Amino acid sequence: MMLEKERGSLSNLIWLMTFLLSSWTVMWSIIDMKIWIFRYFTMQSNFLVMLVAIMYYTMKESKPYFKTFSTITLFNIIVTGVVFHTMLSQFSGSFLVELQHTFVPIIYVIFYFVVLKEGIEVKKFWILLIYPMIYFVIFFIQGIFTNWYPYPFMDPTIQSEGSLAITILMMALAMALLALLLTYVKQILHRKNQMMTVSNDV
């Protein structure tokens, strides 16, 4: 594995903060709301962050699936933060909520772009859209039968069908652009790091 994991290094410090914040958030959330908390996209995203941190520390970064998994996690946790602060900020107030939607997303973005070496190819950006799409479809269908939706913007009883359709379309377009941007930025940074490594070896 990379030398960045040596004790006292900047990467090790960023990893430690990522692991501590995400694991603290997950444990606190489960204690506070039990296992039902996993119905929320927010909780699933924070749990994925904790898994990536564990996988990184246990030398799984070299596995072929790791860069895809870590990039999906990046996308999910950013969506979590952006959607909350733009559409659900009325639920803010507690420190746990800030951990879930602000602090963990920020530290994971830093961890992903500073510590992790590779992301997925830009042409595969669509992979990032699969998880939230499946989540939305599953909970929208179950909401039809149970009349319970995890988020207000998914609830057709709160807004008209037209407004709901517009909300879904706008979110889908925004997420597609975000996925494309994230994969592109990571590829640019990766190429730059490769060039710097080559120049240093010469």
C-alpha positions as CSV (number, residue, x, y, z in Angstrom):
1,M,0.0,0.0,0.0
2,M,1.0,3.6,-0.3
3,L,3.4,5.3,2.1
4,E,0.7,7.8,3.0
5,K,-0.6,5.3,5.6
6,E,2.5,5.7,7.7
7,R,1.8,7.0,11.2
8,G,1.7,10.7,11.4
9,S,1.2,11.4,7.7
10,L,-1.5,13.8,6.4
11,S,-3.3,11.0,4.6
12,N,-3.4,8.9,7.8
13,L,-4.9,11.9,9.7
14,I,-7.5,12.5,7.0
15,W,-8.4,8.8,7.0
16,L,-8.7,8.8,10.8
17,M,-11.0,11.8,10.8
18,T,-13.1,10.1,8.1
19,F,-13.4,6.9,10.0
20,L,-14.1,8.5,13.4
21,L,-16.8,10.9,12.1
22,S,-18.5,8.3,9.9
23,S,-18.5,5.5,12.6
24,W,-19.6,8.0,15.3
25,T,-22.4,9.1,13.1
26,V,-23.5,5.6,12.2
27,M,-23.4,4.3,15.8
28,W,-25.2,7.4,17.2
29,S,-27.9,7.2,14.6
30,I,-28.5,3.5,15.2
31,I,-28.7,4.1,19.0
32,D,-31.0,7.1,18.4
33,M,-33.4,5.5,15.9
34,K,-32.6,1.8,15.9
35,I,-32.2,-0.2,12.7
36,W,-35.1,1.7,11.0
37,I,-32.7,4.6,10.4
38,F,-31.3,2.6,7.4
39,R,-34.5,3.4,5.5
40,Y,-33.0,6.8,4.9
41,F,-30.6,7.5,2.0
42,T,-28.7,9.7,4.4
43,M,-27.9,6.8,6.7
44,Q,-27.0,4.5,3.9
45,S,-24.6,7.1,2.5
46,N,-22.9,7.6,5.9
47,F,-22.6,3.8,6.4
48,L,-20.9,3.5,3.0
49,V,-18.4,6.2,4.0
50,M,-17.5,4.1,7.1
51,L,-17.1,1.0,4.9
52,V,-14.8,2.7,2.5
53,A,-12.7,4.0,5.4
54,I,-12.4,0.4,6.8
55,M,-11.7,-1.0,3.4
56,Y,-8.9,1.5,2.8
57,Y,-7.2,0.8,6.1
58,T,-7.4,-2.9,5.6
59,M,-5.6,-2.7,2.2
60,K,-8.6,-3.1,-0.1
61,E,-7.7,-0.1,-2.2
62,S,-5.9,-2.3,-4.7
63,K,-9.0,-4.4,-5.3
64,P,-10.6,-3.7,-8.8
65,Y,-14.0,-2.9,-7.2
66,F,-12.7,-0.4,-4.7
67,K,-12.5,2.7,-7.0
68,T,-16.1,2.1,-8.2
69,F,-17.4,1.6,-4.6
70,S,-15.5,4.6,-3.3
71,T,-16.8,6.8,-6.1
72,I,-20.4,5.7,-5.7
73,T,-20.0,6.6,-2.0
74,L,-18.6,10.0,-2.9
75,F,-21.6,10.7,-5.1
76,N,-24.1,9.4,-2.5
77,I,-22.7,11.4,0.4
78,I,-22.5,14.6,-1.7
79,V,-26.1,14.1,-2.8
80,T,-27.0,13.7,0.8
81,G,-25.4,17.0,1.8
82,V,-26.7,19.0,-1.2
83,V,-30.3,17.7,-1.0
84,F,-30.5,18.3,2.7
85,H,-29.1,21.9,2.6
86,T,-31.2,22.9,-0.4
87,M,-34.5,21.0,0.3
88,L,-34.6,19.7,3.8
89,S,-32.8,22.3,5.9
90,Q,-35.9,22.8,8.0
91,F,-34.9,19.6,9.8
92,S,-31.6,21.0,10.9
93,G,-30.8,21.8,14.5
94,S,-29.2,18.8,16.2
95,F,-25.5,18.0,16.2
96,L,-26.2,14.5,14.8
97,V,-28.0,16.0,11.9
98,E,-25.0,18.2,11.1
99,L,-22.7,15.2,11.4
100,Q,-24.8,13.2,8.9
101,H,-25.3,16.0,6.4
102,T,-22.4,18.4,6.7
103,F,-19.3,17.1,8.5
104,V,-19.2,13.6,7.1
105,P,-19.8,14.8,3.5
106,I,-17.0,17.4,3.8
107,I,-14.4,15.1,5.3
108,Y,-15.2,12.3,2.8
109,V,-14.8,14.7,-0.2
110,I,-11.4,15.6,1.2
111,F,-10.5,12.0,1.8
112,Y,-11.6,11.0,-1.7
113,F,-9.8,13.7,-3.6
114,V,-6.6,13.9,-1.4
115,V,-6.0,10.4,-0.2
116,L,-7.6,7.9,-2.7
117,K,-5.6,7.4,-5.9
118,E,-8.1,6.5,-8.6
119,G,-11.7,7.0,-9.5
120,I,-13.8,5.5,-12.3
121,E,-13.5,6.6,-15.9
122,V,-15.6,9.6,-17.1
123,K,-17.5,7.5,-19.6
124,K,-18.8,5.3,-16.7
125,F,-20.3,8.3,-14.8
126,W,-23.7,6.8,-15.3
127,I,-22.9,4.0,-12.8
128,L,-23.2,6.6,-10.0
129,L,-26.8,7.1,-10.8
130,I,-27.9,3.5,-10.3
131,Y,-27.9,3.5,-6.5
132,P,-30.1,6.6,-6.0
133,M,-32.4,5.5,-8.8
134,I,-33.0,2.1,-7.3
135,Y,-33.5,3.7,-3.8
136,F,-36.0,6.1,-5.2
137,V,-38.0,3.5,-7.1
138,I,-38.1,1.1,-4.2
139,F,-39.3,3.6,-1.6
140,F,-41.6,5.3,-4.0
141,I,-43.4,2.0,-4.8
142,Q,-43.6,1.0,-1.1
143,G,-44.9,4.5,-0.3
144,I,-47.9,3.8,-2.6
145,F,-48.9,0.9,-0.4
146,T,-47.8,2.2,3.0
147,N,-48.3,5.9,2.5
148,W,-44.9,6.5,4.1
149,Y,-42.1,8.3,2.2
150,P,-38.6,8.9,3.6
151,Y,-38.5,12.5,2.3
152,P,-41.1,15.1,1.6
153,F,-40.1,15.7,-2.0
154,M,-41.0,12.1,-2.7
155,D,-44.4,12.3,-1.2
156,P,-47.2,12.8,-3.9
157,T,-49.7,13.7,-1.1
158,I,-47.7,16.8,-0.3
159,Q,-47.3,18.2,-3.8
160,S,-49.2,17.8,-7.1
161,E,-48.2,15.1,-9.6
162,G,-46.9,17.9,-11.9
163,S,-44.7,19.4,-9.2
164,L,-43.5,16.0,-8.2
165,A,-42.6,15.1,-11.9
166,I,-40.7,18.4,-12.3
167,T,-38.8,17.9,-9.0
168,I,-37.8,14.4,-10.1
169,L,-36.7,15.6,-13.5
170,M,-34.7,18.5,-12.1
171,M,-33.0,16.2,-9.5
172,A,-32.2,13.6,-12.2
173,L,-30.5,16.2,-14.4
174,A,-28.6,17.8,-11.6
175,M,-27.4,14.4,-10.4
176,A,-26.3,13.4,-13.9
177,L,-24.3,16.6,-14.2
178,L,-22.8,16.1,-10.7
179,A,-21.8,12.5,-11.6
180,L,-20.1,13.7,-14.8
181,L,-18.3,16.5,-13.0
182,L,-17.0,14.4,-10.1
183,T,-15.6,11.7,-12.4
184,Y,-14.0,14.3,-14.7
185,V,-12.3,16.1,-11.8
186,K,-11.0,12.9,-10.3
187,Q,-9.5,11.8,-13.7
188,I,-7.8,15.2,-14.2
189,L,-6.3,15.1,-10.7
190,H,-5.2,11.5,-11.2
191,R,-3.4,12.3,-14.5
192,K,-1.7,15.3,-12.9
193,N,-0.4,13.1,-10.0
194,Q,0.9,10.6,-12.5
195,M,2.7,13.3,-14.4
196,M,4.2,14.6,-11.2
197,T,5.3,11.1,-10.2
198,V,7.0,10.5,-13.5
199,S,8.8,13.8,-13.4
200,N,10.1,13.1,-9.9
201,D,11.4,9.7,-11.0
202,V,13.3,11.2,-13.9
